[in-house]
C-alpha cells in the first residue's frame, strides 16, 4: 500500500496504556488516531477506513464490574458488526491486557475461520480469571513463542536474535489467568492459536498461555505488555543483554513492526 497504514487505538475512562500503544504503532510506521470508545460508538464508520486496530490496556471503567466488562458490553451491543467486518477483511486487531480481556468477552477471540464469523456476538469460550496468587502481579516473566503459529504479530520473536533473558515481557494484571475447557485448549493448540506462552507461569494460566490469536493470525490478544518494551532500556537489566542483542529492535517494538509490515505487504488489509 502507499502511505502509512491507518491505525485506530481505542481508549475509555480508566485506560492507562493508550499512549504506549500509540507510540508502538507510530514507531512501527503507522499513522495513529486515538479514539474514545464513546466517539467510536457515535461514529462506527471510523473503523471502516482503518488498516490496524488496537485496544489498549489499563483499567477501563475502573474494572468495577470485572476486568473489561463494561467496555466489552458496549462493544458487543454497538460495535461488534464493524469489528466483525474488519476481521473479515483482514484488518490486524490487537488487544493488550485489558484489551485482551475485552476481545475475549466480546467473542472476537479465539475467533473464527475467515468467512465464518457469526452475525451476532458468540458466547465467550475462554476467560481471564483472577491470578492463582489472588493479587495483581507486576513482573517481567520469561515467555516463549511458537514459530509455527499463523500469528502475524509474533513472527521472528522466537528467533536466535533474542536470548532467553531478552524474551521477557512486562506483566501487570490481577485477572490475567487464561482458562478454558480442555476441549477448547486442545483445539487452540491443534490450530496453532497459542503463539506465546509463559516460561514463568506466574498467574497460573492453563497450559501457560500468555496470548491467543484467531485462526487467521491477525486478531491477537495477550496479557503481557509489549507496548512497555519498545526500547531496550525498558528491560529491568538491559545492560547485561550484550551488544549483539541490543543492536536490533526490542521484542515489543518488533511485534508492532510485524503487523505494520504485514499491512504494507498486503498480507493484511
N, C-alpha and C positions, 0 to 999 in steps of 0.2 A: 504494500500500500504506500501511497505518497503521503508525506507529512507524518506528524506524531500521532500515534493512536490516541483516541479519546477515552479517558477513564473517568468514571464516577465513583467517588468514595462516599459512602453513606454514613451519617452520624445521627445521634439523637442526644437528648438530655442524658448526661452520665457517661457518654462515650469519652474516653480519655487517651486513645491512641490513634486518633484520626490524623494528627499531624505526622506521626511516624509513618503511617501507611501512605499518606500523600507523598512524603519525601521518598519512600521506596519506589513508588511508581514514577515519580518525576526523575529521579536519578537513573532509572532504567530507560528513560526516553519517552515517557508518555506525557500527554497534556492532561492535567488533572483538574477536575472540578469537585469541590467538597460540597455536598448537598445534605441538608437536614431531611430526615425521614418525612416530616410533615410536608415539606415542599415537594418531595417526590410523590407523595400521595396525592397532592393537589395537581401535579403536572407529571404523571407517569410516563408521558411521551419522551421525557429526558432519557429514559433507559433505551429507547429505540435507536438512538444515534450513538450509543456508547459502544466502544470496542473492548472495554475492560470494565469490570465492576468489582468493587471492594467493599466489604462490610467490616468496619474497624472494631477493635477490641475496647474493653472498658467495662463499665457497669451501667448499661443502658437502663434508663428509668430507675436507677438505684438497685436493680435486680430485686426489687421489693417483693415481687410475686414469684421469684425464681429467676435464675440467670437467663437473660434474653427473652423472658416470657412475653412481656408487653410488646416489645419490638416485633417478635415473631407473630403475635396475634395480628398486629397491624399489617404485616407483610402478607399473611395468609388471606386476610379479608380484602385488602385493597391493591396489592402489588403482585400477587402470585402470577396472574396471566402474563404480565410483562416480563417477569423474571423467567417464567417458563419459556416464553418466546425467545428470550435472549439465550437461554441454554440450548434451545433447539437450533438456533442459527450459529452456534459455536462460539459464543462470547465467553472468554475465561472469567470465572467468578471466584473470588477469594474471600473466605471468612476466617478471621484470626481470633482465637479465644472467644470472646462474647459473640463475635461474628460466626464462629463455628457452631456455637450453641444455637444461634438463630437459624442457620442453614439446616441444621438437623431438625429443629422443631417445626420448620415450615415444610419439611419433606423434600427440600432441594438436595439433600444428602441423606443416604448414599446415592440417590438419584436413579435415573432410568436410562435405558439404551436410547440413542438418538432415534427420534421418530415415535417413541412410545411414552412420552411424558403425559401423565393424566391431565385432563382439562381442569379438574378440581384438585386442591392440595391433598396429597395422600397422607394417611396417618403415619406418624414417625415410627420407624422400625429400629432406631437406635436412640441413645440418650447420653447426656453428660451428667453424671451424678456427683454427689459430694465425694471428695477425696477420702480414701480409706483412713487417712490420719485425722480426719474430722476438722480440718482447718485449711486456710489458704496456704499454698506452697509458693515460695519465692526463691527460685534457684535456677541453675544452669545445667540441667541434666544432659547426659550424652544421648544422642539419637543415631539411628541408622536408617539408610534409605534403600528402597527396593528398586534397583536399576531396571527391572523388567516391567515395572508398573507403567500404565499408559499416561500417568500424571505428567502434564507438560510443565508444571511448576517446579518439580524436583529433579529434572534431568541434570545429570552430572554431579549432583550433590554427594553421591556416594563414591566419587572417583578418588584416585590417589592424590589428587590436588589438595585434599583435606585430610589431615591426620586425625587420629581419634579425638584428641583434645579440641581440635577445631570444629569437629562435628558435635557441637553443643548448641542448644537453643534456650533462650531465657523463658522460664515458665512462671506465671503469676496468676493462679486461679484457685478458687475454693471448690467449684463444681466442675472439675476437669476430668473426672474418671469416665472414660468411654466404656459403655456397656451395651450389650445386645444379646439376643438369644443365640445359642450355639449355632443354629442353622444359618442365621444371618451372618455371623462371623465366618463360618465356613464358606459362604457364598462370596463374601468380600475378599477372602484370601484367594479363592479359586480364580477370581476375575482380576486380581492384581490391584484392587482398590484400596490397599493399605500401603501407601508409598513411604510412610515414615512411622517408625516405632521408637519407643524409648529403650535405650540400653539400661538406663537408670529409671526404672518404672516407679517414680516417687508417689504417684497418685493412685496406683493400683488399677490402672486401666486394663480391661480384658485384653489378653494377648499382647499387652504392652503397646496398644495402639495409640499413637500420638496424633494422627490425622488420617482422613479418608478422602477419596475423590470419587466422582461419578464414573460410570463405565467409559466415557469418552476421555477422561483425564483432564477435562477443562474446568469443571467445578470442583473446588478443593477447599477443605477446611481443616484447621489444625489448632490445637490448644497452645503450643509454644508460640513465641513471638519472633518470627523472622524480621519483622519491622523494627525490632530493637537490636538488630545485629547487622546494621548497614555499614558499619565501619569496624575495622579490626580492633580499634581502641575501646570498643564496647565490651569486648571479651574480658572476663574477670582477671585473666592473667595473660594478656596478649603478648607481652614481651618475651614469653617463653615459647611461642609458637614457631619461631625460626623464620629467617628471611625467605626461604623457598615457599612457605605458606603465605606469607604476608604480601607477596607481590601480586596476587590475584584478588578477585572480588571476595568479600566475606560471603558465607553461605546465605545469609539473609538477603543481601543485595542480588546475588545470583538468582535466587528464586524469583524476584521481580523481573529481572532481565529475561529469564526464560519465557515468561508469559508475554512480555512486550515483543520479544523476538518472534514468538510463535504467531502473533498477530501480523507483524511485518512480513513474515514469510508466507502468510496465507494458510498456515496450519490451523489458525483460529481466525474468527472474523475481525 
